[in-house]
């Protein structure tokens, strides 16, 4: 598999039988990894919501999601919440994929940043245009961007008219990634947390998930499928997703209330 496919497989537990992302009765008091740091190679624990779009229609050329960070994290560890998609074409060829999201990142002003970056199908980080936004860390993908807790922020990935794929937050373009393909696939939203499993709880809410096809038709997923990074892959057992009206919340340091692989209808 490509580096991108390997990355997604490790984070999501894909490639095994149904339920392969779980390890049993996760999140129960005294069970599993609920204290200390995640033991994954990047010392992070992730959870994902895979989109289930209605069948049919033209290829997807843009996707958006509203992200609300309910309160700023109380620790100076990295938190990353993102919309992710893979770039493909009509022949089924893979052109890599990328993630667009907000970060709680102590090295940026006010610990706020946004990231738009990804991987090429053969490995390596996708190149892209120079962002108009500054970066305190000098990272081409991670830029200084103020966001407010308690307010929704819209993340949008779309095919750029000049080629490549653009990532925007609340309509402000971060940059354009130089990747091929003419459609999006494998859409999901996720939380990646580099804090201890027993750090104070942090919650985000995802809503307004939409995909726009090449005919201009806007479609929404009918459901999302819940995934948690496996304990065997270094994940925390005390993370959970939960339905919340027209959206879905993701929470850390919280007993698991929704099982691995659960399908959560939307709308």
Residue pairs with C-beta under 8 A, 6 or more apart in sequence:
1 9
2 94
2 96
2 119
2 120
2 121
2 122
2 123
3 119
3 120
3 122
3 123
3 124
4 86
4 94
4 96
4 97
4 118
4 119
4 120
4 121
4 123
5 94
7 119
8 14
8 97
8 186
9 15
10 40
10 233
11 46
11 48
11 190
11 192
11 229
11 233
12 21
12 46
12 48
12 50
12 227
12 229
13 20
13 21
13 22
13 227
13 228
13 229
13 230
13 233
14 20
14 21
18 261
19 260
19 261
20 230
21 227
21 228
21 229
21 230
21 260
21 261
22 228
22 230
22 259
22 260
22 261
23 32
23 230
23 231
23 232
23 237
24 31
24 32
25 31
25 32
26 32
26 228
26 231
26 237
26 238
26 256
26 260
27 34
27 237
27 238
27 239
27 240
27 254
27 255
27 256
27 257
28 237
28 255
28 256
29 255
31 237
32 231
32 237
32 238
33 39
33 197
33 231
33 235
33 236
33 237
33 238
34 197
34 198
34 236
34 237
34 238
34 253
35 196
35 197
35 198
36 196
36 197
36 198
37 43
37 195
37 196
37 197
38 44
38 45
38 193
38 194
38 197
38 229
38 234
38 235
38 236
39 234
40 229
40 233
40 234
40 235
41 234
42 194
43 194
43 234
44 78
44 80
44 192
44 193
44 194
44 234
45 192
45 193
45 197
45 229
45 234
45 235
45 236
45 239
45 252
46 190
46 191
46 192
46 193
46 228
46 229
46 235
47 190
47 191
47 226
47 227
47 228
47 229
47 235
47 239
47 240
47 241
47 250
48 188
48 189
48 190
48 226
48 227
48 228
49 188
49 189
49 190
49 206
49 224
49 225
49 226
49 227
49 241
49 248
49 250
49 264
50 187
50 188
50 224
50 225
50 227
51 187
51 188
51 189
51 209
51 211
51 221
51 224
52 221
52 222
52 223
52 224
52 225
52 263
53 60
53 187
53 211
53 219
53 221
53 222
54 219
54 221
54 222
57 213
57 215
57 217
57 219
58 213
58 214
58 215
58 217
59 90
59 182
59 183
59 184
59 213
59 214
60 183
60 184
60 185
60 187
60 211
60 212
60 213
60 214
60 219
61 158
61 159
61 182
61 183
61 184
61 212
61 213
61 214
62 156
62 157
62 158
62 159
62 184
62 211
62 212
63 83
63 85
63 156
63 157
63 158
63 184
63 187
63 209
63 210
63 211
63 212
64 83
64 154
64 155
64 156
64 157
64 208
64 209
64 210
64 212
65 83
65 154
65 155
65 189
65 206
65 207
65 208
65 209
65 210
66 152
66 153
66 154
66 155
66 206
66 207
66 208
66 209
66 247
67 81
67 83
67 101
67 102
67 152
67 153
67 154
67 155
67 189
67 204
67 205
67 206
68 150
68 151
68 152
68 153
68 204
68 205
68 206
68 207
69 81
69 102
69 104
69 147
69 149
69 150
69 202
69 204
70 149
70 150
70 202
70 203
70 204
70 205
71 149
71 150
71 202
71 203
72 104
72 111
72 149
73 79
73 104
73 195
73 199
73 200
73 202
74 199
74 200
74 202
75 195
75 196
75 199
75 200
76 106
76 111
77 104
77 106
77 193
77 194
77 195
77 196
77 199
78 103
78 104
78 105
78 106
78 193
78 194
78 195
79 103
79 104
79 191
79 192
79 193
79 194
79 195
79 202
80 101
80 102
80 103
80 104
80 115
80 191
80 192
80 193
80 194
81 101
81 102
81 103
81 189
81 190
81 191
81 192
81 204
81 250
82 99
82 100
82 101
82 102
82 115
82 155
82 189
82 190
82 192
83 99
83 100
83 101
83 155
83 157
83 187
83 188
83 189
84 97
84 98
84 99
84 100
84 186
84 187
84 188
84 189
84 190
85 97
85 98
85 157
85 184
85 185
85 186
85 187
85 188
86 94
86 95
86 96
86 97
86 184
86 185
86 186
87 94
87 95
87 96
87 97
87 98
87 165
87 179
87 180
87 181
87 183
87 184
87 185
88 94
88 95
88 181
88 183
88 184
88 185
89 95
89 180
89 181
89 182
89 183
90 182
90 183
93 181
94 121
94 181
95 120
95 121
95 179
95 180
95 181
96 118
96 119
96 120
96 121
96 126
96 179
96 181
97 118
97 119
97 179
97 186
98 116
98 117
98 118
98 119
98 126
98 157
98 165
98 167
98 177
98 179
99 115
99 116
99 117
99 118
99 190
100 114
100 115
100 116
100 155
100 156
100 157
100 167
100 168
100 169
100 174
101 114
101 115
101 155
102 112
102 113
102 114
102 115
102 145
102 147
102 153
102 155
102 169
103 112
103 113
103 114
103 115
103 142
104 111
104 112
105 111
105 112
105 113
105 137
105 142
107 136
107 137
108 135
108 136
108 137
108 142
108 144
109 136
109 144
109 146
110 146
112 144
112 145
112 146
112 147
113 135
113 136
113 142
113 143
113 144
113 145
114 133
114 142
114 143
114 145
114 147
114 169
114 174
115 141
115 142
115 143
115 174
116 128
116 141
116 167
116 174
116 175
116 177
117 125
117 126
117 128
117 140
117 141
117 142
117 177
118 125
118 126
118 177
118 179
119 125
119 126
120 126
120 179
125 141
126 177
126 178
126 179
127 177
127 178
128 140
128 141
128 164
128 175
128 176
128 177
128 178
129 164
129 175
129 176
129 178
130 140
130 175
131 140
131 143
131 174
131 175
132 173
133 143
133 144
133 145
133 172
133 174
134 143
134 144
135 142
135 143
135 144
136 144
140 175
141 175
143 174
143 175
145 169
145 172
145 174
147 153
147 169
152 207
152 208
153 169
153 170
154 169
154 170
154 171
154 208
155 167
155 168
155 169
156 166
156 167
156 168
156 169
156 171
157 165
157 166
157 167
157 184
158 165
158 166
158 168
158 212
159 165
159 166
159 182
160 166
160 176
162 176
163 178
164 176
164 177
164 178
164 179
165 176
165 177
165 179
165 181
166 173
166 174
166 175
166 176
166 177
167 173
167 174
167 175
167 176
167 177
168 174
182 214
183 214
184 211
187 211
187 221
189 206
189 209
189 224
190 250
191 204
191 239
191 250
191 252
193 202
193 236
193 239
193 252
195 202
195 252
197 236
197 237
197 238
197 252
197 253
198 238
198 253
199 252
199 253
200 253
201 251
201 252
201 253
201 254
202 251
202 252
202 253
203 249
203 250
203 251
203 252
203 254
204 249
204 250
205 244
205 247
205 248
205 249
206 247
206 248
206 249
206 250
207 245
207 246
207 247
207 248
208 247
209 220
209 221
209 224
209 266
210 218
210 219
210 220
211 218
211 219
211 220
211 221
212 218
212 219
213 219
220 266
220 267
221 266
222 265
222 266
222 267
223 263
223 264
223 265
223 266
224 248
224 263
224 264
224 266
225 261
225 262
225 263
225 264
226 241
226 258
226 259
226 260
226 261
226 262
226 263
226 264
227 260
227 261
228 235
228 239
228 256
228 260
229 235
229 236
231 237
236 252
236 253
237 256
238 252
238 253
238 254
238 255
238 256
239 250
239 251
239 252
239 253
239 254
239 256
240 250
240 251
240 254
240 255
240 256
240 257
240 258
241 248
241 249
241 250
241 251
241 258
241 262
241 264
242 248
242 249
242 251
242 257
242 258
243 249
243 258
243 264
246 266
246 267
248 264
248 266
258 264
